Amino acid sequence: MKNAISLLALTMTASGVITSNRFVTPAGAVAGAGVNAQGVSDTDAAIGDKLAVHTLGTAIVETGAAIAAGALIETDATGRAITKAAGATVARLAPGEVSTAAGQFVEVVLIPN
């Protein structure tokens, strides 16, 4: 089990179905590919549910692909972490973290954007 250090978690209302450990937009939806994110969801949520979104500090997020140690992170189309290409930078892999495939859970340092 991985640990995270959340310095600020905001309560948001889900405007769409949200899966835990995914990036979430300021509108309360799962972040799309390369977009800005408010933070990372703490739990699953249905439309209209309240949920905690970690916005500052570190968070545990699901990966959408392999990610090298120390890499900058952007979101894929389902709100998972992938290596930054051309999208908004939303995080960086925390020290000692690496992902070898999609579907793994890693600690990231959130970058306000």
ChimeraX attribute file (.defattr): number of C-alpha atoms within 10 A of each C-alpha:
attribute: neighborCount
match mode: 1-to-1
recipient: residues
	/A:1	4
	/A:2	8
	/A:3	10
	/A:4	16
	/A:5	14
	/A:6	16
	/A:7	11
	/A:8	13
	/A:9	17
	/A:10	15
	/A:11	12
	/A:12	20
	/A:13	19
	/A:14	24
	/A:15	17
	/A:16	16
	/A:17	14
	/A:18	25
	/A:19	21
	/A:20	20
	/A:21	24
	/A:22	27
	/A:23	34
	/A:24	31
	/A:25	21
	/A:26	15
	/A:27	14
	/A:28	26
	/A:29	23
	/A:30	26
	/A:31	26
	/A:32	18
	/A:33	18
	/A:34	21
	/A:35	20
	/A:36	20
	/A:37	29
	/A:38	24
	/A:39	31
	/A:40	31
	/A:41	32
	/A:42	20
	/A:43	14
	/A:44	16
	/A:45	20
	/A:46	14
	/A:47	13
	/A:48	13
	/A:49	15
	/A:50	17
	/A:51	21
	/A:52	20
	/A:53	28
	/A:54	26
	/A:55	24
	/A:56	19
	/A:57	18
	/A:58	24
	/A:59	30
	/A:60	27
	/A:61	24
	/A:62	22
	/A:63	26
	/A:64	21
	/A:65	17
	/A:66	16
	/A:67	22
	/A:68	14
	/A:69	14
	/A:70	16
	/A:71	18
	/A:72	22
	/A:73	26
	/A:74	27
	/A:75	30
	/A:76	22
	/A:77	13
	/A:78	16
	/A:79	30
	/A:80	28
	/A:81	35
	/A:82	24
	/A:83	23
	/A:84	19
	/A:85	12
	/A:86	10
	/A:87	15
	/A:88	18
	/A:89	21
	/A:90	25
	/A:91	27
	/A:92	22
	/A:93	26
	/A:94	20
	/A:95	12
	/A:96	9
	/A:97	16
	/A:98	19
	/A:99	20
	/A:100	11
	/A:101	12
	/A:102	15
	/A:103	15
	/A:104	17
	/A:105	21
	/A:106	22
	/A:107	22
	/A:108	26
	/A:109	23
	/A:110	25
	/A:111	19
	/A:112	14
	/A:113	13
